[in-house]
Amino acid sequence: MKSNDVLLLPQPQVVKLKRTDTPCPGISAVNIADDFQDIIFHKASSLIDKNRKGRTLFIRKNVKLTRNDEYHIDFSNDKIILEAKDPRSAFCGICTLADISRKYTLDFDGSVSDWADLEMRILMIDLKRLDWNFNYLLEMVERAALKKINYIMIEYEDKFRYDFCDKIAIKSALTKRQVRTLNEKAAENFIEIIPLVQSLAHYEYLLKYNKYEHLRENSDMTSQACPMHPETLELFKKMASEVIELHPSKYFHIGGDEPFLLGTCPKCSAEAKRTGPGKLYTSYMNKVIDWIVKEKGKKPLIWADILLHHDDAAETCSKEAIAVDWSYQPKSGRSDIIRFNKAGISRLDYEAYKNKLTAAERGKYDKYLKTDHKKKNFASLPFGPYLKEKGFEVIGGSHIGFTANVLTHTEAAITNSLKGNLATYWASANSMRPPYSIYETRWAGICMLAASGWNAGYESEKKSSFIKRFSILEYGTEKALDAICGLDDVSDMIPPNDNNEKDKKYFSHILKACANKKEIIKASKGKDTEILFSFIEKILLEKELYNFKNKRLKSPLLAKNSFKKIDISASCNMRFSNTEKYPGWSKNENNDLRYFPKGNVCFDGIPYRLIKDKDNGNNSVIFAGKYFRKEGYPEKVENITIGEKAEAICFLHGAIEGIHKDGHYGKYIINYEDSCTETINLRYRKNIGEWWNIKDIEDANIACSCKTAFSKTVKVGLFNYVHYCKYPGKKISSVDFICESQSLIALCGLTIMRRQKNSKARISLSREIKTLKVKFRKLKLKMIKQLGTYLGTKSIPETVSIAFDYNIKYLDRLKKIIFQD
């Protein structure tokens, strides 16, 4: 066996090993220098092979080794010598020896010289939303350590039991003893846990309580506290103090990202007008940073998005903080379109670069953009150097769901001499939203952080073979490649996902994986592959449902006279596409529903007539609301004419922007001709959901999703909600559309449904629906049994409900439409 045949993960920097002609004696003893004795003995002793006699492992300190986690191993017939920079470096060398022994045995002569390219290789664990099996968390720490990850950042949110307030923590929160145990386990494995406590936004878990609602930046919204309210800083200090007490790390993450409501309360609004929103932000964050540094002796990390949105924020923010430049879309070093957030441009392509940036602005940013005028593209991560030039230490922020994104951040960190790569894992957008995935489906991304952060040159050169190498080294067979390709680059695993429109190559991979399922599980010795296959089977089953919709539901479910498409043109006040005059969908002109199907359409077997923007005097949809950033729309749109009896009313609608109040957006009022009324409450993720980055909800279907010119990856769309009338025998005169929260909601289509008799065709369709339901329920039961390894018992029912019940309920709703029972 040659040196280049020795494949490990991470791959050592320099491998000069040759397989010996005869088996070498195993490690029978360990001799450790006094410098390392107490710290490293237990880990080194695990290498002793009681069944093989012979060599002694000598572990020594070498002060000449100065690079990150540097060590050197010499193999000879009678001994192995491991020299290391410090105890942690020695631990990394022991991990390499264990890896070689496990995969190849230690029958080698030669040497390994090794070090890490990045100083900080940080894995994020997000405890919000899901309850984790605590033993699994401890196992994750050990597994990360074996891959030479040296930091884990934990966001606790409502999973930390604060002494100063018993309302914040939920019942399944970690105990103080468990938090100490996590830190002890990390220290044993030479990992430092960096705690994260948000200091301004992502405060849904706090501001939902009456005790703290007076701190809201907007009285109806729980996402952000007011930076000018003195109690906001005091609340953060109380939380941070208790968390810091249990974490010996020299680092502390203060959050600071996405304060979308910045400058909206009267006091903050006046201050933002006086100084600018960037300075409003940093005047508060600098107090946080100053307290962390001077009072607590910690080095703070801060998410860098606001520092990039506002030049004055980057200028005035304390340089004591390490800026984390997070960006999840880049999959390579160059890109045709990048996140920009400068000069009023959110996404920058070459056309915007030439036509919307002034010559002075192009000159200002070109040294970061590294514009290629021939290929018309840019450096995909340009703002690490920008933040460095402003005086910050910088860490890249990647996403473990996308191995290419993790590698791209590592490459940028090496190129721009950044401090490290923080690979984020988000359990959910916030504590009010559905969970995204479990860690086991992200193991490839975690290993890419480890592999690229350790040996960036090797992974850059061999990026095309990473999934294959990962499959062989982690699951014992190259055939696992197809399963990993089916899970990589998939944003959501638990909710019904949006992989249905992926290309044939993608589905070819996961079909091959399923064909080789038994062989892969056997090769991996059941090593967490069964849960991976359950998620793969879920993707395939959702694709089967998608194909069923396209085949059977592109035309009306019932006879033509069963439906009547209602003309809403008299009430329309907005259009499907943004303009300067009509900016309603978003602040970005090309972030709208311009690509949504219009005219006579049919979604899930229900026909609608959607007005084209050029018709009806440029009014094609109805907006209602009182969202503070988009004024000028009515809170009530009354008397939308119906004039028919109806078994049910079908609404095509969506929430545009803003926050619901305790789950309530607004309502429809059905007005019957005899003066009776019926109210339909619009509830968050029940019968209405957000149009942007659209996801399935409980009681309404995604009618249709489409691309947006603003983003290549995000899908937008509307929901199809069918409401069965309380008085189907009475004539409906009109419907009122009312928003009752700080939000903006849209009604784009109305159709009424009349009662019909059953037919053979509908009975046949019902059989197909029943078959799909049985498949979803069977897979749901299987996953319930598997999830106990990873999740706490209280999270399992909700997780499988989100994963499967949305589709099961959807099939039930279809059956109800068919039989009208």
Secondary structure as GFF3:
##gff-version 3
##sequence-region A 1 821
A	DSSP	three_ten_helix	3	5	.	.	.	ID=ss1
A	DSSP	beta_strand	14	19	.	.	.	ID=ss2
A	DSSP	beta_strand	27	32	.	.	.	ID=ss3
A	DSSP	alpha_helix	37	45	.	.	.	ID=ss4
A	DSSP	beta_strand	55	61	.	.	.	ID=ss5
A	DSSP	beta_strand	71	75	.	.	.	ID=ss6
A	DSSP	beta_strand	79	84	.	.	.	ID=ss7
A	DSSP	alpha_helix	87	104	.	.	.	ID=ss8
A	DSSP	beta_strand	108	114	.	.	.	ID=ss9
A	DSSP	beta_strand	120	126	.	.	.	ID=ss10
A	DSSP	alpha_helix	134	146	.	.	.	ID=ss11
A	DSSP	beta_strand	151	155	.	.	.	ID=ss12
A	DSSP	three_ten_helix	157	159	.	.	.	ID=ss13
A	DSSP	alpha_helix	176	188	.	.	.	ID=ss14
A	DSSP	beta_strand	192	196	.	.	.	ID=ss15
A	DSSP	alpha_helix	204	207	.	.	.	ID=ss16
A	DSSP	three_ten_helix	213	215	.	.	.	ID=ss17
A	DSSP	alpha_helix	230	245	.	.	.	ID=ss18
A	DSSP	beta_strand	251	253	.	.	.	ID=ss19
A	DSSP	alpha_helix	266	275	.	.	.	ID=ss20
A	DSSP	alpha_helix	277	294	.	.	.	ID=ss21
A	DSSP	beta_strand	299	303	.	.	.	ID=ss22
A	DSSP	alpha_helix	305	309	.	.	.	ID=ss23
A	DSSP	alpha_helix	311	316	.	.	.	ID=ss24
A	DSSP	beta_strand	322	326	.	.	.	ID=ss25
A	DSSP	beta_strand	334	335	.	.	.	ID=ss26
A	DSSP	beta_strand	338	342	.	.	.	ID=ss27
A	DSSP	beta_strand	345	348	.	.	.	ID=ss28
A	DSSP	alpha_helix	350	355	.	.	.	ID=ss29
A	DSSP	alpha_helix	359	369	.	.	.	ID=ss30
A	DSSP	beta_strand	378	379	.	.	.	ID=ss31
A	DSSP	alpha_helix	383	389	.	.	.	ID=ss32
A	DSSP	beta_strand	393	399	.	.	.	ID=ss33
A	DSSP	alpha_helix	403	415	.	.	.	ID=ss34
A	DSSP	beta_strand	420	424	.	.	.	ID=ss35
A	DSSP	three_ten_helix	439	442	.	.	.	ID=ss36
A	DSSP	alpha_helix	443	454	.	.	.	ID=ss37
A	DSSP	alpha_helix	456	461	.	.	.	ID=ss38
A	DSSP	three_ten_helix	463	465	.	.	.	ID=ss39
A	DSSP	alpha_helix	466	475	.	.	.	ID=ss40
A	DSSP	three_ten_helix	478	480	.	.	.	ID=ss41
A	DSSP	alpha_helix	481	487	.	.	.	ID=ss42
A	DSSP	alpha_helix	504	515	.	.	.	ID=ss43
A	DSSP	alpha_helix	517	523	.	.	.	ID=ss44
A	DSSP	alpha_helix	529	552	.	.	.	ID=ss45
A	DSSP	three_ten_helix	560	562	.	.	.	ID=ss46
A	DSSP	beta_strand	563	566	.	.	.	ID=ss47
A	DSSP	three_ten_helix	569	571	.	.	.	ID=ss48
A	DSSP	beta_strand	599	603	.	.	.	ID=ss49
A	DSSP	beta_strand	606	610	.	.	.	ID=ss50
A	DSSP	three_ten_helix	616	618	.	.	.	ID=ss51
A	DSSP	beta_strand	622	625	.	.	.	ID=ss52
A	DSSP	beta_strand	636	645	.	.	.	ID=ss53
A	DSSP	beta_strand	648	658	.	.	.	ID=ss54
A	DSSP	beta_strand	664	672	.	.	.	ID=ss55
A	DSSP	beta_strand	677	683	.	.	.	ID=ss56
A	DSSP	beta_strand	701	708	.	.	.	ID=ss57
A	DSSP	beta_strand	711	724	.	.	.	ID=ss58
A	DSSP	beta_strand	731	739	.	.	.	ID=ss59
A	DSSP	beta_strand	743	753	.	.	.	ID=ss60
A	DSSP	alpha_helix	760	787	.	.	.	ID=ss61
A	DSSP	alpha_helix	795	800	.	.	.	ID=ss62
A	DSSP	pi_helix	801	805	.	.	.	ID=ss63
A	DSSP	alpha_helix	806	819	.	.	.	ID=ss64
###
